[in-house]
Amino acid sequence: MMRSFKKLAWATLAVITAVSALAHEETVITVGRSAAGALIVDSDFAQPVALPVSIFPGITGFATGEIGVHSTILNDPTNDFFQLSTAADFRLILLAKDPGMEIWNDTGTSYMATNEIFYVGVSPFDTHPIWNLVNGTPGNAYALTLKLRDLNGVYADSDPFTVSFTAEPVHYSGLLNRY
């Protein structure tokens, strides 16, 4: 009986871990290249992304660092999506932002200004900017438009891509009943 319980517990943990990993993968900005050498940014996940209330000291509003920018680790010839050269050196460039929507710079000291760069580095990379909706209304979408640049000139800049966010609704039901 105890052995069956342990097997069930391990199986449940494996399923939870797999589902958690799958959920994380749904909000990843993946970077690769085409066979012709063009940079491709894949941000094909459900948008707007709901941002939770910020847990970061000194960062107000709604924020997360869970949405990553990753280089692909696999070649996908069927979709013309391939790994990047280690000779390239990447930066994100903020092109535009809606009022209230911010992305923190790579040192975590201030919001990025338009045309400012964010250090990504050489491939393989996995960086997690802080996405911050300083003020916003749940249900409304707030967007950032970015592109990826290779400082070493191995690849031309990516096409601009947009990531949109919304404020996750805050539920106070349990707090109000106490008073």
N, C-alpha and C positions, 0 to 999 in steps of 0.2 A: 504494500500500500504506500509506504513512504517513498519507495523508488519511483512509483508511478507519479506521485506528487512532484518529486524533483524533476522528472522528465517533463511534466506539464509546465512547471515553473520555467525551466530552461527554454522550452519551446515558445512559451509566451514571451519571455524576454527577447528571444531571437526575432519574433514577429514585430514586437514593439520597436526594436532597434532598426529593423528593415524598413518599417513604415516611417520612422523618424528620419532615416537617411533619405528615403524617397521624398519626403516632404521637403527636406533641406535642398535636395537637388532641383526641385521645382522652382526655387527662387535663386538660381545661380545664373549669373551672366557669364557665358562661356565664350572664350575667344579662340579662334582658329584661323586657318587660311584656306583659300581655294587652291586647286591644282595650278592655277595661273599665278598664284602668289598674292592675291588680294586678301587683306584682312577681313575677317567675318566676325561679327559680334552677334551672338545668339542670345537674345533676351526674351525668348518665346516662353513666357510663363504668365499665369493669370495676373492681370493688372486691372485696377490699381491694387498695390500691395497694402494690406492693412498694417499700419505701424502701431505697436503697443505704446502705452504711456512709458516715457523714458525712465530707464533704471540707472542712467549714467549721472553721477554727481556733476552738477553744473550745466547739464544739458536739459533744457525745459521742453515741454510739449510731448511729442510722440517720436520715438527713435528706436533704431535697431542697427546692429552691426552684423546681423546674420545673413544678409544678402551679399554674397561674395562675387568677386570677379576672378574667374579661374581660367587658366589656359587648358585647352583640351589635352587629355592624356592619351586619347585614342584617335586613330585615323578612321574616318567614315567615308570611304570612296563613293558609296551610293549617294551621299548627300554633298559631295565635293567639299568636305570639311576635314582638314588635316592639322597635325601638330605644327607648332611654331618653331622656327629656328632659334637656337640658343645664342645666335649672334645678334639678335634684335634686343632692344631695350625700350620697354613700353611705359607710357604715361596716359592717364585719363585726362581729357580736357573738358571742362564744364563750358558748354556753349550757351545755355539758357536755363532759367529757372523761374517757376511760378512764384508769386509773392507768398511768403510763409514757408516755402520748401527750401531746405538747405542740405548741403553735403559738407561734412567737416574735412579740412585739409589733411594731408597725410601725416602731419605732426600732431593733430588733434588740438591745435591752438586757436583756430578760428574757422568761420565758414569760408568756403571757397568763393571767390569772385568769378564772374564769367571770364573765360579765356585763361583762367588759372589752371595749372597742371597738378596732377596727383600722381605721386610715384607708384608705379606698379612693379617695374623691374624686368629681369630677364625670364624667359620661359625655362622651366615650368614655374608659374606663379599662382598664388592664392591669397588675395588681399580682400579685406572686409572694411570698406569705408563705413563711417557712421552716417546713416541717412536720417535726417531730422526734419520733421514737420513741426515747426516752431509754434504755429497757430493754424488751425484748420478745423473744418467741420466734418464729422463723420459722414461718409457718403459722397462728399465732394472729392474730386481728383486733383492732385497737385503734381506737376511733372518737372523732371530734370532732363535736359537734352545734353548728351555727352558724345564724345568720339574717342577713339584710341589712336595714339600716335606712337610710331617707332622712331626714337631719336637717332638710331644708327642707319636709317634709310634702307633697311632690308625690305620693308613693306611701306606702301603709301598709307596715309591715314585711312581709318575705317570710315564707312558712311556714318553719319550721325544716327544715334539711337536714343529713344526716349524711354524712361522708366517713370511710371506714375504711382503715386501713393495716396492713401487716405488715412484718416485718423480712425483707429480702432475704437468702437463705442466703449465708453466707460460705464460700468454697471455699479451702482451704489446701493442696490436693494438691501443687502445685509446691514449696511451701516445706518441707514435711516430708521430701521426698526428698533435700534438700540436706544434711541433718544426720545 
